[in-house]
């Protein structure tokens, strides 16, 4: 009995340690919005808050408007965390951090099952220290949870635990829609075919499994159709299905234009993969070649190589042929990517090139942690528009108009701090239309926003304020406060020249732009 307990403990020690380390890394200062903030986060933060406050757990709302873009499971999870731990950004981001930490554990388990313990550990370490996985583990977005469901589903199916796998598929449909069911089956089918199993779905209980998926996911969709009727049906089947699959611009353009548009975007994801998986993406070509060689040799690790190769390229092909493309789709490649790179580094280490393998790994880890530490420092130094609102209260009423006047300001971030729905008062067109764009911006700000009698607040960059606000409006507007937003327009030559001068303010000015918070309201309160 003692021996069995010892074996069980030994089996779980490494996964528990990996989970604890991952969670500590992913939650470090995650309560700060910082430079990592992504506009869609506030959709989940605000909608989950409203869901908990209203008691309506069926329809997510965003500032009183129903939000049909995604099914409700991730909203339910965030709302439940709010109810348990309280409402703040650290709590809202905790489900993503936990999900990605569990994916790190699964990377180890996949490596252990199909290769060896060292490959599993390397794969887990790569998962922790990749820019994309680190970023999405710290965002209030469903991507990390979707990745967890996909990885766990495939792991269970490969173990022959089909009922739990189909339950996870049903949950995945309640997070991301039908892709949560289609993608894992597509990957499993590709893997089984590649290892010579011609009857791909035999023994999987596919029909019963699909029934389980429908029993879990379909009731919510039916309830939504019953509540919202044609509006919801049109959104789900036209916007979220037909247009996403084919990226059809319904009612405009020809079929030939759509075909040309597809071929133009066929390589869209290649630079995304390189940037997402830095610094380890520098090894991706070597890793893919090594994986291909392992498959052709049909040796001890060939099945693991086939799985990671098929998973990586099946997912890439699937989303390449999907009409509407988003960068976050590539997060679903992170586990097979980590396994392939981990296997390559293990092969390098075990072939008497240990110094090279260790030098590469240590260099990549140093790059990753220095890069992320620099971002945290920069976020603290710049402060962002949060400094305008920190510890202050403005008399923003529900009937007031709140807007942004610069395309570089994220509307959802303004909504985070104002607690008010925000309208955009700018036009951003191609450079050749700059003159017309400037004219429309001036009209939007001076006539539409401040030309009415309605009380209004505006976040606008100093540059745009000086450029577009009329002198008459400037006289009757109040600049309540000033802050900064992060700017990505710094040239490398400017950065190097400024660093040589060691001028702290000049360095910060390369990465920030001053923002004004202005109003035409007399009785605002600070």
C-alpha positions in Angstrom: 0.0 0.0 0.0 2.8 2.4 0.9 4.6 1.6 -2.3 1.4 2.4 -4.3 0.9 5.7 -2.5 4.5 6.6 -3.2 4.1 5.8 -6.9 0.9 7.9 -7.1 2.6 10.8 -5.2 5.6 10.6 -7.6 3.3 10.7 -10.6 1.5 13.8 -9.4 4.5 15.8 -7.9 5.8 17.2 -11.3 2.3 18.2 -12.6 1.5 19.9 -9.3 4.8 21.8 -9.3 4.4 22.8 -12.9 0.9 24.1 -12.2 2.0 26.1 -9.2 5.0 27.7 -11.1 2.8 28.5 -14.1 0.0 30.0 -12.0 2.6 32.2 -10.1 4.1 33.4 -13.4 0.7 34.0 -15.1 -0.9 35.9 -12.2 2.1 38.1 -11.4 0.7 41.7 -11.3 -2.2 40.5 -13.5 -4.6 42.9 -11.7 -2.9 45.8 -13.5 -4.5 46.6 -16.9 -1.1 47.7 -18.3 0.1 47.3 -21.8 -1.4 43.8 -22.1 -5.0 45.2 -22.2 -7.0 44.1 -25.1 -10.3 45.9 -25.9 -12.4 42.7 -26.0 -11.6 42.1 -22.3 -14.1 44.7 -21.1 -16.9 42.9 -23.0 -16.3 39.9 -20.7 -15.6 42.0 -17.5 -18.6 44.3 -17.9 -21.0 41.6 -19.2 -20.1 39.2 -16.5 -20.6 41.9 -13.9 -24.0 42.8 -15.3 -24.9 39.1 -15.5 -24.2 38.6 -11.8 -25.9 41.9 -10.8 -29.1 41.3 -12.8 -29.4 37.6 -12.1 -30.0 37.0 -15.9 -27.6 34.1 -16.6 -29.0 33.4 -20.1 -28.3 36.5 -22.1 -25.0 38.4 -21.7 -25.5 42.2 -21.9 -23.0 45.0 -22.5 -24.2 48.3 -21.3 -27.8 47.2 -21.6 -27.4 45.8 -25.2 -27.5 42.0 -25.6 -24.2 40.6 -26.7 -24.7 37.7 -29.1 -21.1 37.3 -30.3 -20.2 34.3 -28.1 -22.0 31.6 -26.1 -22.3 32.1 -22.3 -20.0 29.6 -20.6 -17.0 31.9 -20.2 -19.3 34.6 -18.9 -20.7 32.1 -16.4 -17.2 31.2 -15.2 -16.0 34.9 -14.8 -19.3 35.7 -13.0 -18.9 32.7 -10.7 -15.3 33.9 -9.8 -16.7 37.4 -9.1 -19.3 35.9 -6.8 -16.6 33.8 -5.0 -13.6 36.1 -4.8 -15.0 39.6 -5.4 -14.9 41.9 -8.4 -11.6 43.1 -9.7 -9.3 42.6 -12.7 -7.1 40.0 -11.0 -10.1 37.8 -10.3 -11.5 38.3 -13.8 -8.2 37.2 -15.3 -7.8 34.2 -12.9 -9.8 31.7 -15.1 -7.5 32.3 -18.0 -4.4 31.9 -15.8 -5.7 28.7 -14.3 -6.7 27.4 -17.8 -3.2 28.1 -19.3 -1.5 26.6 -16.2 -3.5 23.4 -16.8 -2.4 23.5 -20.5 1.2 23.6 -19.3 0.5 20.4 -17.3 -1.1 18.8 -20.3 2.0 19.7 -22.4 4.1 17.8 -19.9 1.7 14.8 -20.0 1.6 14.7 -23.8 5.4 14.8 -23.9 5.6 12.1 -21.2 3.1 9.9 -23.0 4.5 10.1 -26.5 8.2 10.9 -25.9 9.8 11.0 -22.4 9.8 13.0 -19.2 12.5 15.4 -20.4 10.7 16.2 -23.6 7.5 16.8 -21.5 9.4 19.1 -19.1 10.9 21.1 -22.0 7.4 21.4 -23.7 6.0 22.7 -20.4 8.8 25.2 -20.0 8.3 26.4 -23.6 4.6 26.9 -22.9 5.3 29.0 -19.9 7.9 31.2 -21.7 6.2 31.9 -25.0 4.9 35.4 -25.6 1.4 34.4 -26.8 0.7 31.9 -24.0 1.9 34.3 -21.4 -0.2 37.1 -22.8 -3.5 35.2 -23.2 -3.0 33.7 -19.7 -3.3 37.3 -18.4 -6.4 38.4 -20.4 -10.1 38.2 -19.6 -10.7 36.3 -22.9 -12.0 32.8 -23.5 -9.0 31.8 -25.7 -7.0 30.1 -22.9 -10.0 28.2 -21.7 -10.8 27.1 -25.3 -7.2 25.9 -25.6 -7.6 23.9 -22.4 -10.8 22.2 -23.6 -9.2 21.3 -27.0 -6.0 19.9 -25.4 -7.9 17.9 -22.7 -10.4 16.6 -25.3 -7.7 15.2 -27.5 -5.8 13.8 -24.6 -8.9 12.0 -23.3 -9.7 10.6 -26.8 -6.2 9.3 -27.2 -6.6 7.5 -23.9 -9.9 6.0 -25.0 -12.0 8.1 -22.5 -14.6 9.1 -25.0 -17.5 10.1 -22.8 -15.5 12.7 -20.8 -14.1 13.9 -24.1 -17.5 14.5 -25.6 -18.6 16.3 -22.4 -15.7 18.7 -22.9 -16.6 19.1 -26.6 -20.1 20.2 -25.5 -18.6 22.7 -23.1 -16.3 23.9 -25.9 -19.4 24.6 -28.1 -20.8 26.7 -25.2 -17.5 28.8 -25.4 -16.7 29.1 -29.1 -19.6 27.5 -31.0 -19.4 24.6 -33.4 -15.6 24.9 -33.9 -15.3 23.4 -30.4 -16.6 20.1 -31.7 -15.3 20.2 -35.3 -11.6 21.0 -34.6 -10.8 18.1 -32.2 -12.5 15.6 -34.4 -10.6 17.0 -37.4 -7.3 16.6 -35.6 -8.1 13.1 -34.3 -9.2 12.0 -37.8 -5.9 13.3 -39.3 -3.8 11.6 -36.6 -5.6 8.2 -36.9 -5.4 8.3 -40.7 -1.7 9.1 -40.5 -0.9 6.1 -38.3 -2.7 3.8 -40.7 -6.1 3.4 -39.0 -8.5 3.4 -42.0 -11.7 3.2 -39.9 -11.1 6.5 -38.3 -14.1 6.9 -36.0 -14.6 3.2 -35.2 -15.0 2.5 -31.5 -15.4 6.1 -30.6 -19.2 6.0 -30.2 -19.4 9.1 -32.5 -23.2 9.2 -32.8 -23.7 8.9 -29.1 -21.0 11.4 -28.5 -22.5 13.9 -30.8 -25.8 13.4 -28.9 -24.0 14.2 -25.7 -22.5 17.4 -27.3 -26.0 18.5 -28.4 -27.6 17.7 -25.0 -25.1 20.0 -23.3 -24.9 22.8 -25.8 -28.2 23.0 -27.7 -30.6 24.0 -24.9 -29.0 27.4 -24.4 -29.2 28.2 -28.2 -32.9 27.2 -28.3 -33.6 29.3 -25.2 -31.9 32.3 -26.9 -33.9 31.8 -30.1 -37.1 31.7 -28.0 -36.2 34.9 -26.2 -34.7 37.0 -29.1 -36.2 35.4 -32.2 -35.1 36.4 -35.6 -32.5 39.0 -34.4 -30.5 36.2 -32.7 -31.0 33.7 -35.6 -29.7 36.2 -38.1 -26.7 37.0 -36.0 -25.7 33.4 -35.3 -26.3 32.0 -38.8 -25.3 35.0 -40.9 -22.7 36.9 -38.9 -21.2 34.2 -36.8 -21.4 31.2 -39.2 -21.7 32.1 -42.9 -19.6 35.3 -42.8 -16.9 33.7 -40.6 -16.7 30.6 -42.8 -16.5 32.4 -46.1 -15.8 36.0 -44.9 -18.6 36.9 -47.3 -19.3 40.6 -47.6 -23.0 40.1 -48.2 -24.5 42.4 -50.7 -21.3 43.8 -52.1 -18.6 42.6 -54.4 -18.4 39.7 -56.7 -17.5 36.0 -56.2 -14.2 36.6 -58.0 -13.3 39.4 -55.6 -14.0 37.0 -52.6 -11.7 34.3 -54.2 -8.9 36.8 -54.8 -9.3 38.1 -51.3 -8.9 34.5 -50.0 -5.7 33.9 -51.9 -4.3 37.2 -50.8 -4.8 36.2 -47.2 -3.6 32.6 -47.5 -0.3 33.3 -45.8 -1.8 35.6 -43.2 -1.0 33.3 -40.2 2.7 32.7 -41.0 4.1 36.0 -39.5 1.5 35.6 -36.7 3.0 32.2 -35.8 6.5 33.7 -35.7 5.5 36.6 -33.5 3.2 34.7 -31.3 5.7 32.0 -30.4 8.8 34.1 -29.9 11.4 33.5 -28.8 11.0 29.8 -29.5 9.7 30.4 -33.0 13.3 31.0 -34.0 13.5 27.1 -33.9 10.3 26.3 -35.6 11.8 25.3 -39.0 14.4 23.1 -37.3 11.7 21.6 -35.1 9.3 20.8 -38.0 12.2 19.2 -40.0 13.2 17.2 -36.9 9.6 16.1 -36.4 9.3 15.1 -40.1 12.6 13.1 -39.9 11.3 11.3 -36.8 8.1 10.3 -38.6 10.0 9.0 -41.6 12.3 6.9 -39.4 9.3 5.2 -37.8 11.1 4.8 -34.5 10.1 4.9 -30.9 8.8 8.5 -30.9 7.1 8.4 -34.4 3.6 8.4 -33.1 4.3 11.5 -30.9 5.9 13.2 -33.9 2.9 12.4 -36.1 0.4 13.7 -33.4 2.3 17.0 -33.0 2.8 17.4 -36.8 -0.8 16.6 -37.7 -2.2 18.8 -34.8 -0.1 21.7 -35.8 -0.7 21.7 -39.6 -4.4 20.5 -39.4 -5.2 23.4 -37.2 -3.2 25.8 -39.4 -5.0 24.5 -42.5 -8.4 24.6 -40.8 -8.1 28.3 -39.9 -6.4 29.2 -43.2 -9.4 28.0 -45.1 -11.8 29.7 -42.7 -12.8 32.9 -44.3 -12.5 35.3 -41.3 -9.1 35.3 -39.8 -8.1 36.4 -36.3 -4.6 36.2 -34.8 -5.8 34.5 -31.6 -6.7 31.4 -33.6 -3.0 30.5 -33.6 -3.0 30.1 -29.9 -4.5 26.6 -30.5 -1.1 25.6 -32.1 0.8 26.3 -28.9 0.8 22.8 -27.4 1.9 20.9 -30.6 4.4 23.7 -31.2 5.8 23.3 -27.7 6.1 19.5 -28.1 7.9 19.8 -31.5 10.4 22.4 -30.2 10.8 20.5 -26.9 11.5 17.3 -28.8 14.0 19.1 -31.0 15.9 20.6 -28.0 15.9 17.1 -26.3 17.3 15.6 -29.5 20.0 18.3 -29.6 20.8 17.7 -25.9 21.0 13.9 -26.2 23.2 14.0 -29.3 26.2 15.3 -27.4 25.5 18.9 -28.3 24.5 19.7 -24.8 26.2 23.1 -24.6 24.3 24.3 -27.7 20.9 23.1 -26.4 21.5 24.6 -23.0 22.7 27.9 -24.4 19.7 28.2 -26.7 17.3 27.4 -23.9 18.9 29.7 -21.4 19.1 32.5 -23.9 15.5 32.2 -24.9 14.4 32.2 -21.2 16.4 35.2 -20.5 15.0 37.0 -23.5 11.4 36.2 -22.5 11.7 37.3 -18.9 13.7 40.4 -19.7 11.2 41.3 -22.4 8.1 40.8 -20.1 9.8 42.6 -17.2 10.5 45.6 -19.5 6.9 45.7 -20.5 5.8 45.7 -16.9 8.2 48.5 -16.0 7.1 50.5 -19.1 3.5 50.1 -18.1 4.2 51.4 -14.6 6.2 54.3 -16.0 3.7 55.4 -18.6 0.7 54.8 -16.4 -1.8 55.0 -19.2 -5.1 56.7 -19.1 -5.7 55.1 -15.7 -3.8 58.0 -14.2 -6.7 60.3 -15.3 -9.2 58.4 -13.3 -7.2 57.0 -10.4 -8.7 58.1 -7.1 -11.0 60.6 -8.8 -14.7 60.8 -9.4 -16.3 62.7 -12.3 -20.0 63.6 -12.5 -20.7 61.5 -15.5 -24.5 60.9 -15.7 -26.2 58.1 -17.7 -27.6 60.6 -20.1 -24.2 62.3 -20.8 -22.3 61.6 -23.9 -18.9 60.0 -23.5 -16.6 59.7 -26.5 -13.0 59.2 -27.8 -11.5 61.4 -30.4 -8.4 59.5 -31.4 -8.2 56.1 -33.1 -5.2 55.2 -31.0 -7.4 55.2 -27.8 -9.2 51.9 -27.3 -12.9 52.5 -26.8 -13.3 49.6 -24.4 -10.5 50.9 -22.2 -12.2 54.2 -21.9 -15.4 52.3 -20.9 -13.4 50.5 -18.2 -12.6 53.8 -16.5 -15.7 55.8 -17.2 -18.2 53.0 -16.5 -20.2 54.4 -19.4 -20.8 53.4 -23.0 -18.3 55.2 -25.3 -18.9 56.5 -28.8 -16.2 57.0 -31.4 -15.7 60.5 -32.9 -13.0 60.0 -35.4 -12.5 58.7 -38.9 -9.4 56.7 -39.9 -9.0 56.2 -43.7 -6.1 55.4 -46.0 -3.4 58.0 -46.3 -4.6 59.1 -49.7 -7.9 60.2 -48.1 -6.3 62.0 -45.2 -7.7 65.4 -46.1 -11.2 64.1 -46.2 -10.6 62.2 -43.0 -9.4 65.4 -41.2 -12.5 67.2 -42.4 -14.8 64.5 -41.0 -13.0 64.3 -37.7 -13.4 68.1 -37.3 -17.1 67.8 -38.1 -17.6 64.9 -35.7 -15.9 66.6 -32.8 -17.1 70.2 -33.2 -20.6 69.7 -34.6 -21.7 66.2 -33.6 -20.2 66.1 -30.1 -19.7 69.6 -28.8 -22.2 71.3 -31.2 -25.1 69.9 -29.3 -26.5 71.0 -26.0 -25.9 67.6 -24.5 -23.3 67.4 -21.7 -20.3 65.5 -23.0 -16.9 64.1 -22.0 -14.1 63.3 -24.4 -10.8 61.4 -24.3 -8.5 62.7 -27.1 -4.8 62.9 -27.7 -3.2 66.3 -27.3 -2.2 66.2 -31.0 -5.7 65.5 -32.2 -7.2 68.1 -29.8 -4.9 70.8 -31.2 -5.6 69.7 -34.7 -9.4 69.3 -34.8 -11.0 71.4 -32.0 -12.0 74.9 -33.1 -10.7 77.9 -31.2 -14.3 78.7 -30.2 -14.8 75.2 -28.7 -11.4 75.3 -26.9 -12.6 78.4 -25.1 -15.7 76.8 -23.7 -14.2 73.3 -23.0 -12.4 72.4 -19.8 -9.4 70.1 -19.8 -10.2 68.2 -16.7 -7.0 66.1 -16.5 -4.1 64.8 -18.6 -2.5 61.4 -18.9 -0.7 59.2 -21.4 -1.4 56.3 -23.7 1.0 53.8 -25.0 2.4 54.5 -28.5 3.8 51.9 -30.8 5.3 54.3 -33.4 8.9 54.6 -32.2 11.5 53.9 -34.8 14.5 51.7 -33.8 17.0 54.4 -34.7 15.2 56.9 -32.4 15.2 54.4 -29.6 18.9 53.7 -30.0 19.8 57.4 -30.2 17.7 58.2 -27.1 19.1 55.3 -25.1 22.6 56.6 -25.8 21.6 59.9 -24.2 20.2 58.1 -21.1 17.4 60.7 -20.9 14.5 59.0 -19.0 11.8 61.4 -20.1 12.9 61.3 -23.8 12.9 57.5 -23.7 9.4 57.5 -22.3 8.2 60.0 -24.8 9.1 57.6 -27.6 6.5 55.1 -26.2 3.8 57.4 -25.0 1.4 60.1 -26.2 -0.3 62.7 -24.1 -4.1 62.4 -23.7 -6.6 65.0 -22.6 -9.9 64.4 -20.8 -12.1 67.3 -21.7 -15.7 68.3 -21.0 -18.3 71.0 -21.8 -20.1 70.2 -18.5 -20.0 72.9 -15.8 -20.8 70.8 -12.8 -18.3 68.0 -13.2 -16.8 66.9 -9.8 -13.3 65.8 -9.1 
